[in-house]
Amino acid sequence: MGDAVRHLDDDTLWRSRCNSRAEFVQALGQELSARQCIVGEDGLWCLPAPSLNPEALTIGFARRFATYKRPDLLLYDEERLVRLLRDANRPVQIVLSGKAHPQDLEGQAMITRWVQFCQRQDIVGKVVFLADYDMALAQKMVQGVDLWLNTPRRPWEASGTSGMKVLVNGGLNLSELDGWWAEAYAPEVGWALGDGLEHAGDPAYDHSDAQELYRLLEEHVLPEFYERDAGGIPRAWIAKMRESMARLTPQFSANRTVRDYTEQFYLTGAQRYRRRLSDHGVSAGTVLDRQNALSAGWNSLRIGEVIISENGEHQKAHAFIHPGTLDPTLLRVELYADAQDGHPRTKSLTQGEHLQDGWIAYTLETELPASAAECTLRIIPAAEILSVPLEAPFILWQR
């Protein structure tokens, strides 16, 4: 898909985005009156049904209203938000929806705050809260909005899949660096909020994030959406849109997830199962014996001196391991470095001579998996028969 999207011209992409937004606005117009009715303490009450603008930058926010998600972060400075919304030269509209748990009074209060904000006479028709949030409404929103907003407190965002759903529809993301966006974000595909660190519930950090959110909207999002060429095309916006669709959609999709699970887990698991059934299940007894041996002897395993060196093109590693009561053939000694492209970098050391008092020398004289400073020695079970870590959840790190 990536190559196909990259070959689409700007006019085609922009026309598709504008059509999706217009269809979204039209679809909401047909059901907006019903979704403007809220059940509150005083019974059912309804807001006026505004008419959305099919040409305006449309920002979407829809999810469960919970404190850690900070759904009211955009309301931190209401007057600054109002100034942004009232810019006649760069029209903006916000469509929100979501529900709070029946016992979450703080979440309900956040919904109330947005509903009250929608009633301000100076921004009527520019901010809409849609009640009775459901999957059908979510589908319309991820197809129609230009920008998807997500503002959780790191590290509480489990994933943030709603932001993934806008990708194939040409929507862009502005999100806290948490959940999937911490992995996916790059300046070429959207905008990031926060510093990637954890600040608990520090009000000062909420203030900082809110100011950064307004700044990003004022100085980057709106200019890129409304700076048009002679043909009326926002080239900078389309460049982000194209790269977001091409780079992220194939990676953050249900198709890719199902394919990975099938190829990396289900098929290999089925093959392992068939091997264990062969010869009347003889290998099953071996699996049990190895599990018992590892459980009984793992705590006796020790890592001694580890020397990792690199001198120009020459890289070496030496480690001294005491297997304790374990058979060394049950062990894999390796250098580990943090993942790149989603995969840990590892290199196994070769078992060498047996030394005094049961110690064994291990060496690696080929290329290290990363720089010496990035490498750490670890020992895990050898995985010839056992599935690690599913059946043998053991690991010993160099200290």
MARPALO-476051 format. One record per residue: residue in three letters; z, y, x of N, C-alpha, C in turn. Coordinates in steps of 0.2 Angstrom, whole numbers, plus 2048, in hexadecimal, padded with zeros to 3 digits. Layout:
BEGIN
ALAZYXZYXZYX...
END
This chain:
BEGIN
MET8007FA804800800800800806804GLY80480680A80480C80E7FE80F810ASP7F980B8137F380D8157EF81080FALA7EF80D8097EB80F8037EE816801VAL7F48178017F781E7FF7F5823804ARG7F582180B7F38268107EC828810HIS7E882480D7E182680C7DF82A806LEU7E482B8017E382F7FB7E38367FDASP7DE83A7FA7DE8417FC7E38457F8ASP7E484B7FB7EA84F7F87E98517F1ASP7E38527EF7E18547E87E384E7E3THR7E18487E57E38427E17EA8427E0LEU7EE8427E67F58417E67F98477E1TRP7F684D7E27F98527DE7F88527D7ARG7F28507D57F084F7CE7F484A7CBSER7F58447CF7F983F7CC8018417CBARG8038457D080A8477CF80B84C7C9CYS8068517C88068557C38058527BCASN80184D7BC8008497B68078457B4SER80A8427B981083F7B78168437B5ARG8168497B881B84E7B58198507AEALA8138527AD8118547A681384F7A1GLU8118487A381384379E81A84279DPHE81E8437A28258437A182884879DVAL82584E79E828854799826853792GLN82085079181D84F78A821849787ALA82384478B82783E78882E841786LEU83184578B83884778983784C783GLY83285078283185477C832850776GLN82F84A77682F84677083684376EGLU83A843773841840771847844774LEU84584A77684A84F779850850774SER84E85276D85385476885884F767ALA85684876785B84376686084276CARG85D84377286184277886584977AGLN86484E77686885477786F854773CYS87084E77087684E76B87B84A76FILE88184D76F88784A77388D84876EVAL89084277089684176C89C843770GLY89F84876D8A584A7718AB84A76CGLU8B184D76F8B784D76B8B784F764ASP8B28547638B185775C8AC853758GLY8AA84D75A8A484A75789D84B75ALEU89884B75689184B75988F853759TRP88D85575E88A85C75F88485C763CYS87F860761879860764877867768LEU87486676D87186C77186A86E76EPRO86887476F86187676E85D872772ALA85787076F85286C77384D871777PRO84E87277D84A876781843873782SER83E87778483787578583687578DLEU83687079083586F79782E872799ASN82D8747A08278777A28248717A6PRO81E86F7A481A86A7A881886C7AFGLU8188727B18168757B781C8767BCALA8228767BA8278787BE82A8727C2LEU82C8747C883086F7CC83586B7C8THR8358657C883A8617C383E85D7C8ILE84585E7C784A85B7CB84D8567C6GLY84E8507C985284B7C58588487C8PHE85D8477C38638447C58668407C0ALA86683A7C18688357BB86C82F7BEARG87282E7BC8768297BF87D8297BBARG8818247BD8888247BA88C82A7BDPHE88F82E7B88938347BB89A8317BDALA89B8317C38A182F7C68A38347CCTHR8A98357CD8AB83A7D28A883A7D9TYR8A78347DC8A58337E289D8347E3LYS89A8347DD8938367DD89183E7DDARG8978417DC8968497DC89084B7D7PRO8908497D188A84B7CD88A8537CBASP8908567CD89085D7CB8908617D2LEU88E85E7D788D8627DE8888687DDLEU8838677D987E86D7D88818737D4LEU8878717D188A8777CD89087A7D1TYR8908787D889687B7DC8968837DCASP8908867DC88F88D7DC88A88E7D6GLU88D88F7D088888F7CA8838957CBGLU88689B7CD8828A17CD87C8A07D2ARG87D89D7D887889B7DC8738977D9LEU8758927D687088D7D286C8917CDVAL86F8967C986C89A7C486789E7C7ARG8688A17CD8638A57D085D8A17D2LEU85E89B7D48598967D68558957D0LEU8588937CA8558917C48518977C1ARG85389D7C28508A37BF84A8A67C3ASP8488A37C88438A67CC83C8A57C9ALA83A8AA7C68348A97C282D8A77C6ASN82D8A97CC8288A77D182889F7D3ARG82E89C7D382E8957D58338927CFPRO8308907C983488D7C48378867C6VAL83D8857C484087F7C584387D7BFGLN8438767BE8478737B884A86D7BAILE85086C7B78548667B98568627B3VAL85485B7B48558577AF85B8527B1LEU8608527AD86684D7AF8678487A9SER86A8437AB86C83E7A68718397AAGLY8758367A687A8317A98808307A4LYS88482C7A688A82A7A28908297A6ALA89682A7A389C8297A78A08247A3HIS8A48207A78A881B7A58AD81D79FPRO8AE81A79A8B281C7948B981F796GLN8BB81C79C8C281D79E8C28227A4ASP8BC8247A68BB8297AC8BB8307A9LEU8C18337A98C183A7A68BE83F7AAGLU8BE83E7B18BB8437B68B48427B5GLY8B183C7B48AA83C7B48A783F7ADGLN8AB83E7A88A98417A18AA8497A2ALA8AF84B7A68AF8527A78A98557AAMET8A68517AF8A08547B389A8547AEILE89A84F7A98948507A48958567A0THR89B85779E89D85D79A89B86479DARG89C8647A489B86A7A889386B7A8TRP88F8667A98888677A98868697A2VAL88886679C88686779688886F794GLN88E87179688F87879588B87D799PHE88987A79F88487E7A487D87F7A0CYS87B87A79D87587A79A87487F794GLN87A88179287A88578C87A88D78EARG87A88E79587A895797873898795GLN87489E79286E8A178F8698A3794ASP86C8A579A8678A779F8638A17A3ILE86489B7A18608967A485E89079FVAL85F89279885D88E79385688B794GLY85588579384E88279484D88079BLYS8518817A08508807A785487A7AAVAL85A8787A685E8737A885F86F7A1VAL85E8687A285E86479C86385E79DPHE86885D79986C85779A86A852794LEU86884C79686684779186B842790ALA86D84278A87383D788870836787ASP87483178687282A78586E82778ATYR87082879186C82679686B81E796ASP86481C79786381579785D81479BMET85B80D79C85680B7A084F80E79FALA84E80F798847812796847819798LEU84C81D79884C82479A84C8247A2ALA84F8207A584F8207AC84881E7AFGLN84481A7AB83D8197AD83981F7ACLYS83A8237A78368297A683882E7ACMET83E82E7AD8408337B283E8327B9VAL83E82C7BC83C82A7C283482B7C3GLN83182A7BD82982B7BD8288337BDGLY82C8377BA82A83E7B982C8437BEVAL8328427C18358487C48328487CBASP83284F7CE82F8507D483484E7DALEU83B8507D884084F7DD84684B7DATRP8488467DE84E8427DC8548447E0LEU8598467DC85F8487E08658437E0ASN8688427E586E83E7E68738417EATHR8798417E887E8457EC8858417EDPRO88583B7EE88B8377EF88F8397F5ARG8968387F589A8387FB8998327FFARG89783380589682D80A89D82B80BPRO89E82480B89981E80B89981B805TRP89A81E7FF89B81B7F98958197F5GLU88F81B7F78898197F48878127F6ALA88780D7F18858067F287E8067F4SER8798097F18728087F386F80F7F1GLY86E8107EB86B8167E98648147E7THR86380F7E385C80C7E18588117DDSER85B8157D985781A7D585381E7D9GLY8558207DF8518247E484B8207E6MET84C8197E78468157E98418157E4LYS8438157DD83E8157D883981B7D7VAL83B8207DA8378267D98318267DELEU8328217E482D8217E98268207E7VAL82581A7E381F8187E181B81D7DDASN8208217D981D8267D581C82D7D8GLY81D82E7DE81B8347E28218397E2GLY8278377DF82C83B7E082F83B7E7LEU8338417E98368417EF83D8417EEASN8418407F384883F7F384C8457F7LEU8518477F485684B7F885D8487F7SER85F8457FC8658417FB86A841801GLU8708407FF87583F804873839809LEU87583A80F87483581487882F813ASP87782B80D87B82580C877820808GLY87981A80787581580486F814807TRP86A81380386381280686081880ATRP86281E80885F82480B861825812ALA86782281486982381B86481F81FGLU86181981C85D815820856818820ALA85481B81A84D81D81984B82481BTYR85082881B84E82F81C84B831823ALA84683582284383882884083F825PRO83F84482983D84B82783684A824GLU83284582582B84582282B84281BVAL83184081983183C81283584080DGLY83984580F83E84880A84384C80DTRP84984D80A84E85180D85584D80DALA85984F81285F84B812865850812LEU86A84E80F87085280E87684F812GLY87A85381588085081987E84E820ASP88484D82488384B82B88484482CGLY88483F82788483882988B83682ALEU89083A82A89783882B89B837825GLU8A18358268A58348208AB839820HIS8AB83C81A8B084281A8B5841814ALA8B583B8118BA83980B8B983E806GLY8BE8418038BD8467FE8BF84D800ASP8BD84F8068BF8558098BB85B805PRO8BF85F8018BB8657FE8B7869802ALA8B986A8088B586E80D8AE86B80ETYR8AE86580E8A786280F8A3862809ASP8A68618038A38627FD8A08697FDHIS8A386E7FF8A18757FF89B875804SER89B87280A89687280F89086F80CASP89186980988B86680688886A801ALA88C86D7FC8898717F78848777FAGLN88787A7FF88388080287D87D805GLU87D87780887787480B872872806LEU87587080087086E7FB86C8747F8TYR87087A7F786C8807F58678827FAARG86988280086588480685F880806LEU85F879805859875806855876800LEU8588787FA8538797F48508807F5GLU8548857F785188C7F884C88C7FEGLU84D88980384988A80984488580BHIS84587F80884087A80983D877803VAL8418757FE83E8717F98398767F5LEU83C87B7F28388807EE8328837F2PRO8338857F882D8887FC8278827FDGLU82987C7FF8248778008208757F9PHE8248767F48218747ED81C87A7EBTYR81E8807EC81A8867E98168897EEGLU8168877F581188A7F980A8867F8ARG80688A7F57FF8867F37F98897F7ASP7F48857F87EE8887FC7EA88B7F6ALA7E488D7F87DF8907F47DD88B7EEGLY7DE8857EF7DC8807EA7E287E7E5GLY7E88827E77EE8807E37F287A7E5ILE7F18787EB7F48727ED7FA8737F2PRO8008717F18058727F680586C7FBARG80186E801800869806806866809ALA80B86A80A81186880E814863809TRP8158648038188607FE8148597FDILE80D85A7FD8098547FD80A84F803ALA80B85380980C84F80F81284A80FLYS81784D80C81E84A80B81D844806MET81A8468018198417FB81583B7FEARG80F83C80180B83780480F832809GLU81383680D81683281281C82E80FSER81F83180A82582D806822827803MET81C8287FF8198227FC81781D801ALA81381F80681081A80B81681680FARG81B81A81181F817816825813812LEU82881680D82E81480A82D80F804THR82781080082680B7FA8268047FCPRO8228028018227FB8038287F8806GLN82C7FD8098337FA80C8387FA807PHE8397FF80283E7FF7FD83C7FD7F6SER83A7F77F68377F57EF83A7EE7EEALA83A7EC7E783C7E57E58377E07E8ASN8307E27E882C7DD7EB82D7DB7F2ARG82F7E07F68317DF7FD8377DB7FETHR83C7DC7F98437D97F98427D17F7VAL83E7D07F283D7C97F08397C57F5ARG8347C97F88307C57FE8357C3804ASP8397C880683D7C780B8427C180ATYR8457C180484A7BC8028467B5802THR8407B57FF83C7AF7FF83B7AC806GLU8387B180A8357AE81083B7AD815GLN8407B18158457B181A84B7AC818PHE84C7AB8128527A88108517A280BTYR84D7A380684C79D801848798804LEU84279980783E79480A841791810THR84479581584879181A84D78D818GLY85178F81385678B81085478580DALA84E78580A84B77F80784977A80CGLN84677D81284477881784B77581AARG85077981B85677681E859771819TYR85977281385B76D80E85776780FARG85176780F84D76181084E75D816ARG84F76181C85175D82285875A821ARG85C75D81E86375A81D863753819LEU85E75381485D74E81085A748813SER85674981885374481C85873F81FASP85673982085A73382386073381FHIS86073381986573281486B737816GLY86973D81886E74281887374181FVAL87073E82487473D82A87674482DSER87274982D87374F83087975382DALA87A751826880755823886753826GLY88774D82988D74B82C88E74F833THR88875083688975483C88B75C83BVAL88875E83588A765833891766832LEU89476182F89B76182D89F760834ASP89D75C8388A175B83F8A1761843ARG89B76584389B76B84789F771844GLN89F77183D8A377683A8AA77583BASN8AC76F83B8B376D83D8B576F844ALA8B176D8498B276E8508B2776851LEU8AE77A84E8AE78184F8B478484CSER8B67828468BC7848438C3783847ALA8C377D84A8C977B84E8C977E855GLY8C37808588C378285F8C2789860TRP8C078D85A8BD79485C8C279885FASN8C879885D8CD79C85F8CF79B866SER8CD7958698CE7948708C9797875LEU8C37998728BE79C8768BF7A3879ARG8BD7A487F8BF7AA8828B97AD886ILE8B87B48868B37B788A8B77BA890GLY8B47B98968B77BC89C8B37C289EGLU8B27C28A58AE7C88A78A77C88A5VAL8A57CE8A389E7CF8A289B7D48A6ILE8957D38A98927D88AD88B7D88ABILE8897DE8A98827E08A78807E68ABSER87A7E48AE8787E98B38707EA8B2GLU86E7F08B48677F28B48657F68BAASN8607F48BE85E7F88C48577F98C4GLY8547FE8C184D7FF8C084A7FA8BBGLU8467F58BE8437F08BA8477EA8BAHIS84C7EA8BE8517E48BE8577E48BAGLN8577E08B585D7DF8B08607D98B1LYS8667D88B186A7D28B18707D38ADALA8737CD8AB8797CC8A787D7C68AAHIS8837C68AB8877C08AD88D7C18A9ALA88F7BB8A68957BA8A28997B48A3PHE89F7B48A38A47AE8A48A77AD89EILE8A67A789C8A87A48958AD79E896HIS8B279E8928B67988928B679588BPRO8B378F88A8B278D8848B878A880GLY8BD78A8848C37878818C278087FTHR8C477E8798C37778778BC775874LEU8B877A8748B17798718AC777876ASP8A77738748A277087889D776878PRO89B77887F89777E88089077E87CTHR88E77887B88877787788877A870LEU88E77B86D88F77E86788E785867LEU88E78886D88E79086D88879386FARG88779986D88179D86F8847A4872VAL8837A58788867AB87C8807B087CGLU8817B687A87B7BA87A87D7C287ALEU8797C687C8797CD87D8777D0876TYR87B7D48738797D786D8787DF86DALA8737E286A8737E986A8717EB862ASP8737F18608727F285986B7F2857ALA86A7F18508647F084E85F7F684EGLN8587F484F8537F884F84E7F584AASP84B7F98458477F784084A7F183CGLY8517F283B8547ED8378567E783AHIS8547E68408567DF84385A7E084APRO8607DD84A8647DD8508607DB856ARG8617DE85C85E7DC8628637D7866THR8607D18688657CC86B8617C9871LYS8647C68768617C287B8677BD87DSER8657B687D86A7B187F86A7B0886LEU8707AF8888727AE88F8717A6891THR86F7A489786F79D89887579B89CGLN87779589987D79289C87C7908A3GLY8807918A88807908AF88578B8B1GLU88878C8B788C7878BA8937888B7HIS8977828B789D7818B58A27838BBLEU8A77888BA8AB78A8BF8B27878BEGLN8B778A8C28BE7878C18C17898BBASP8C67858B98CA7858B38C67868ADGLY8C07838AC8BC7828A68B87888A5TRP8B778D8A98B37938A88AC7918A9ILE8A77948A68A07938A689C7998A7ALA8987998AC89479F8AE88D79F8A9TYR88C7A58A68867A68A28827AC8A5THR87B7AB8A58777B08A88717B28A4LEU86F7B88A58697BB8A28657BF8A7GLU85F7BC8A985C7C08AF8557C28ACTHR8547C38A684E7C68A38507CC8A0GLU84B7CF89C84C7D689A8527D6895LEU8567DB89585C7DC8908597DE88APRO85D7DC88485A7DE87D85A7E687CALA85E7EA88185E7F18808617F3887SER8637FA8878667FC88E86D7F988EALA86F7F98958757F689687B7F9892ALA87B7FF89188080388E880801886GLU87B7FE88387A7FD87C87C7F587BCYS87D7F188087D7EA8808857E8880THR8867E387B88D7E087B88C7D987BLEU8907D587E8907CE87E8947CB878ARG8917C68758947C386F8927BB870ILE8977B786C8967B086C8957AE864ILE8907AB8628907A885C88E7A185CPRO88F79D85788D796857886795858ALA88479085C87D78E85C87A78C856ALA87478E85487278D84D86D78784CGLU86D78285086877D850869779849ILE86F77884787077484087377983BLEU87877C83D87C781839878787837SER87A78A83187779082F87D795831VAL87B79A83688079F83887E7A6835PRO8827A98318897A883188C7A482ALEU8877A282688879F82088D799820GLU88B79482588F78E82689478F82CALA89379383089779483689879B837PRO89D79E83389E7A68348A37A783APHE8A17A68408A57A78468A17AC84AILE8A57B184D8A27B58528A77B8857LEU8A67B885D8AB7BB8628A77C0866TRP8AA7C68668A77CC8698AB7CD870GLN8A77D08758AA7D287B8AE7D887AARG8B47D887D8B97DE87C8B97E2882
END
